[in-house]
Amino acid sequence: MMKLANILYYIGALLLFAGLVVRLFLPEYYSYVYICGASLFAVMQFLLRPRQEGLALRRLVIQQQLAGILFIVAGVLMFTHVRNEWLVALTCATLVELYTAYRIPQEIEKCNRK
């Protein structure tokens, strides 16, 4: 079951990225591909969160989940706004996701050493 969840997580990430690449070639379809990937990616982030205790780790997981929500917000903004306002939400989500992807493994390692 956990292996399937990891596969879905990576499929969501690939669809999310593919939606942004499709924007260059098929601008009428990119938002549909992106929102499917963002939704799958965000749901899997909520389901695959680490179970270790620690205040710093819990804070980082909440930040990562917030980034997942921001990815979905960016997808919704693609549908509802004419200009590129969705880029602000996408940029914020990407920065938070990069930070947490770097810090969560460090915190898990720190919790395991204790």
BELZI-V483609 format. One record per backbone hydrogen bond with DSSP energy under -1.0 kcal/mol. CO is the residue of the C=O (numbers start at 1). NH is the residue of the N-H. E is the energy in kcal/mol with one decimal. If there is no record, write none. Layout:
CO;NH;E
CO;NH;E
//
This chain:
1;5;-1.9
2;6;-2.1
3;7;-2.1
4;8;-2.5
5;9;-2.1
6;10;-2.1
7;11;-2.3
8;12;-2.5
9;13;-2.0
10;14;-2.4
11;15;-2.7
12;16;-2.3
13;17;-2.3
14;18;-3.0
15;19;-2.5
16;20;-1.1
17;21;-1.9
18;22;-3.1
21;24;-1.5
22;26;-3.3
26;29;-1.9
29;33;-1.6
30;34;-2.7
31;35;-2.3
32;36;-1.7
33;37;-2.1
34;38;-3.0
35;39;-2.2
36;40;-2.2
37;41;-2.6
38;42;-2.5
39;43;-2.3
40;44;-2.1
41;45;-1.7
42;46;-1.7
43;47;-1.8
44;48;-2.4
54;58;-2.4
55;59;-2.3
56;60;-2.2
57;61;-2.4
58;62;-2.2
59;63;-2.1
60;64;-2.2
61;65;-2.4
62;66;-2.1
63;67;-1.9
64;68;-1.8
65;69;-2.0
66;70;-2.3
67;71;-1.9
68;72;-1.6
69;73;-2.4
70;74;-2.4
71;75;-1.7
72;76;-2.4
73;77;-2.6
74;78;-1.4
76;80;-1.9
77;81;-1.9
84;87;-1.3
85;88;-1.3
86;90;-2.3
87;91;-2.4
88;92;-2.3
89;93;-2.4
90;94;-2.4
91;95;-2.3
92;96;-2.3
93;97;-2.5
94;98;-2.5
95;99;-2.1
96;100;-2.6
97;101;-2.4
98;102;-1.3
99;103;-2.2
100;104;-2.7
103;107;-2.2
104;108;-2.5
105;109;-2.2
106;110;-2.1
107;111;-2.4
108;112;-2.2
109;113;-1.5
//
